[in-house]
């Protein structure tokens, strides 16, 4: 089950995806499963992206 992102989390996710695609760190995909992102605040106030890969690991 996917969870809703807050506005700051949505902005951080959009920035992460845009930078990742631009720098070829990530690529578009159409997976049959998904993993929930979790954002943890850093000391400087920005957000760190963490991903729970347990659903993906369970099927691989």
N, C-alpha and C positions, 0 to 999 in steps of 0.2 A: 504494500500500500504506500503510495507516494504521499509525502507531506507537503503542505503549503509553505512557501518561503515568505518571510517578511520582506518589506520593501528594501531594507539595507542588504539582506541576504540575496534578494533577486538581483540587485545592482552588482554585488560581488560576483555572483554566478555569471551574469552577462559579461562582465569584464574578463573573468577567468576564461570563458569559452571563446570570446573574441581574440584574446591574446594567444590562447592555445592554438586556435585554428590559423591565425596569422603566422605564427612561428613554427607551424607543423609539429607541435608537441602532441596534438590530438587530431582526430579526423572524424568526420560524420559517420554515423552507423545507425542501423535499424535493429537494435537488439530485441530479442523476445522476452527479456527480463530487464529489470532496472534495479539500481542501487540508490538508496536514499543518501543525499548529501547532508552533511551536518556542518554548521559553521561554529567555530570556536573563536572567541575574541582573543586577539594578541595583546601584549602589553601596550603597544602603541595605539590601540583602539581599532585597528583594521581587523578584518575577519580572515581566519584560516579555514580553507576548505578541507574537510575530512569526509571520507566516503566509507560506508558500511558495505563491504563486499560479500558478506555472508550469503545473501541469496544467490549471487553468481557462483560462489565457491561450492554451494550445495549441489549445483547441477553440472559442474565440471569435474 
